[in-house]
Amino acid sequence: MRYVSTNRNSPAVSLRDVVIRGLAPDSGLYMPESITPLSENFFRQMHDMDLPEIAFNVASHFLKDDIPLGELQKMVYETFDFPIPLVPVQSRLYALELFHGTTMAFKDVGARFLAQLLGYFTQNEQQELNVLVATSGDTGSAVANGFYKVPGIKVFVLYPKGLISPLQEKQFTTLGENITAVEVNGTFDDCQRMVKTAFTDKELNRQMKLTSANSINWARLLPQSFYYFWGVAQMGRNATDITCAVPSGNFGNICSGLIAKRLNLPIHHFIAATNINDIVPKYLKEGSFQPKPSIATIANAMDVGNPSNFVRILELYHGSHKAIAADVEGFVCTNEEIRATIQEVNQQRKYLLDPHGAIGYRALNTYLDKHPKSSGFFIETAHPAKFTETVEQVTGTPIPLPANLARFAGGVKQTIELKAEFNSLKKLLIE
Ligand SMILES: *Cc1c(COP(=O)(O)O)cnc(C)c1O
């Protein structure tokens, strides 16, 4: 399969180039040239398959011409070696829990699959590949753990000193091996700027192979579509009129869901659930897309003022606002509403939400109230223990630290400290 840039100013390329480059040379995002539905036969059998089997079937639909099926199957099974249960919260409403992986957030899925694909495509290369990633918290840990000990690849995680939680920090500064944590005396924006400059520095790129692991990489997006099939399979054969609410920031996760729908997965309707960074809900209502500076909220992984994957959704619907709005509606949630939702669902349903999942829950619950024949699930994107302070403050009850997070707590932090300037990063990379 060939991939085209959403900007249409650079040539179509192979999967290998898509995975290694991340971004197209014209700064567009890569999308498959065409998306054809899966067979009716697959949808009949899907209900009897387990998660890795479903994932492998959907993966081979896209990748069978580019990767030998045996290799692909190994990569899929490596990626999905943790459960993704559909948990009933109340009548007709379920949580698809994506937080049972290594770093307990849904980003584990994309980061692991990207690591597998990059490892595969660079296995016979002499020169080492260097993955650079700037993080404000969760992306860094998912990427570092996804690439941990992948041969031939070195990872540099840049993060703002003192601006992420100690637990987040431990998840990628204690690993060692091929993971280097770089503590920058500056802000997240400084880190991002340093990484971006690295990709455009000619001298650096002559000396070493650099690539990015942020969510614009197609290899992070594709595997996220697999778990929507698994969610529908777990709803059972008799579920009809399924609606799915997705807590959204950069709109990669929901874009994956819409790709699954394009493959004919029977999800009737999507809800793009955001915090008060409401750029896409506004677009869905009014038809114009107006990026703005992001506003800090307690669902901080979704504090995005210019969602990078939105262009992919436009591409999928040929730019038609009418077509997008027919499949997707928006929902906006304030900090107060997030807190009230965590509190209420904890008390009445005995289900503990994290601040991001709370937005998804509230969006879906509001929708199902108005649509008594529908049922559905929301994506629970992170474990509540990742946002202990906010959640404990609301419920008044301490959250026990899950084993997956606790195992980082004892590790020794190892970092390299840098000034917030590109030249010190360059020096570090060259040395
Ligand atoms: C990244 C993230 C999101 C937002 O996902 P997008 O794909 O950027 O829309 C939501 N919740 C959590 C916990 C996240 O880490």
PDBQT file of the ligand as one rigid body, heavy atoms in Angstrom, charges set to zero:
ROOT
HETATM    1  C1  LIG A 501      -2.819  11.645  25.001  1.00  0.00    +0.000 C 
HETATM    2  C2  LIG A 501      -3.978  11.449  25.905  1.00  0.00    +0.000 A 
HETATM    3  C3  LIG A 501      -5.300  11.792  25.516  1.00  0.00    +0.000 A 
HETATM    4  C4  LIG A 501      -5.611  12.439  24.190  1.00  0.00    +0.000 C 
HETATM    5  O1  LIG A 501      -5.473  11.562  23.084  1.00  0.00    +0.000 OA
HETATM    6  P1  LIG A 501      -5.354  12.151  21.609  1.00  0.00    +0.000 P 
HETATM    7  O2  LIG A 501      -5.075  10.980  20.739  1.00  0.00    +0.000 OA
HETATM    8  O3  LIG A 501      -4.220  13.145  21.629  1.00  0.00    +0.000 OA
HETATM    9  O4  LIG A 501      -6.653  12.815  21.284  1.00  0.00    +0.000 OA
HETATM   10  C5  LIG A 501      -6.327  11.522  26.391  1.00  0.00    +0.000 A 
HETATM   11  N1  LIG A 501      -6.100  10.987  27.619  1.00  0.00    +0.000 NA
HETATM   12  C6  LIG A 501      -4.854  10.660  28.030  1.00  0.00    +0.000 A 
HETATM   13  C7  LIG A 501      -4.677  10.096  29.391  1.00  0.00    +0.000 C 
HETATM   14  C8  LIG A 501      -3.750  10.883  27.199  1.00  0.00    +0.000 A 
HETATM   15  O5  LIG A 501      -2.516  10.559  27.634  1.00  0.00    +0.000 OA
ENDROOT
TORSDOF 0
